[in-house]
Amino acid sequence: MIEERIVRLRQFLHEHAADGIVILQPENLRYFSGFTGGEGALVLTGTSAELWTDSRYTEQAGVQSGAWYQVKNHKGSLAACIRTALIKQGAQCIVYEENHLTHYLYEQIAQNIECRFSGQNIARLRAVKEPYELMATRRASDIADKAFAELMTHIKPGVTEKELAARLESNMLLLGSEEKSFTTIVASGRRSAMPHGTASSKTLDSGDFVTFDFGAVWDGYHSDMTRTVVVGRASQEQKDFYHMILEGQQLGVSVIKAGLSCREADCIVRDYFAGRNVSQYFTHALGHGTGLEIHEQPVLSPRAEAVLCENMIVTVEPGLYIEGKYGVRIEDSVAVTADGCEILTKTPKDLMELL
């Protein structure tokens, strides 16, 4: 698996007329070398593959990456070691992670090197998932589904958002999650109109919408799901509002397939809401990729340029948020197939009235 990824990385260098690459982002380090330590750098050219780390991780790096990389100890001088390795290989054009390399480290590496540096979004090479990555995301999604099911009896008037978030996160850990995918969102009542309303000390009241956005992690891979419920009986207005968003979300899931542009996926759902004169309340992109990070390529947005490919994993998460009143978001993670998609998050989406 790692060997095949190195081949693709070298093909990426060829496509960009480059002869060397420096990788520092932890998720990219893990993907291309297997190394999960807290500090390191990959320096790869057409003929060499080096993993630089320090004495805390050299043994671990040797076990995880030694079959594919020459593991070396930078002894506190990472930038100098990277620079020396590039000079030794005679690199003329170096690719680096445009969203990760700091300006300070860039200056240190580029010092006294007569070559061209090219910033690239290397993480996009991780967008199409391999069978193991799909399996790991299914496992993470299953953990999140079960954890949410166990939370149901605790969602009632008087309980705080923070207590529910703590129970949900504890459930996921006890079911095998390595950690939470991101800061768990629990937003009730008027706070449900906040798309990223992380849990507060607010207590739930009867009649509140409550939005839960959460995920588990299994072997590094993140799940992502949002469900919105009602505490007690929902009013007819709440039912109509919820069902409109559910229809939009189901429409989004139904159109996902290989070959569809990410922009078109977003546009289809956005047009659905525009036809109901509520598009002004849809204030974010339709979805995003997940993997070793909770937000990865591709992005389903009005400005997206990518096209969906088989075995990409994306979220479909439309939401409408009326400031000062309430909001609803419904989200599934799906794996793109040739003629549709596989829904990874199995928790039912019908409106749940928790009595």
Secondary structure, DSSP 8 states (H G I E B T S, - for coil): -HHHHHHHHHHHHHHTT-SEEEE--HHHHHHHH----SS-EEEEESS-EEEEE-TTTHHHHHHHHTTTSEEEE-TT-HHHHHHHHHHHTT-SEEEEETTT--HHHHHHHHTT--SEEEEE-GGGGGSB--HHHHHHHHHHHHHHHHHHHHHGGG-STT-BHHHHHHHHHHHHHHTT-SSBSSS-EEEEGGGGGSTT-B--S-B--TT-EEEEEE-BEETTEE--EEEEEEES---HHHHHHHHHHHHHHHHHHHH--TT-BHHHHHHHHHHHHHTTT-GGG--S-SEEE-SSSSSEEEEESTT---B--TTBEEEE--EEEETTTEEEE-BEEEEEETTEEEE---S--S--EE-
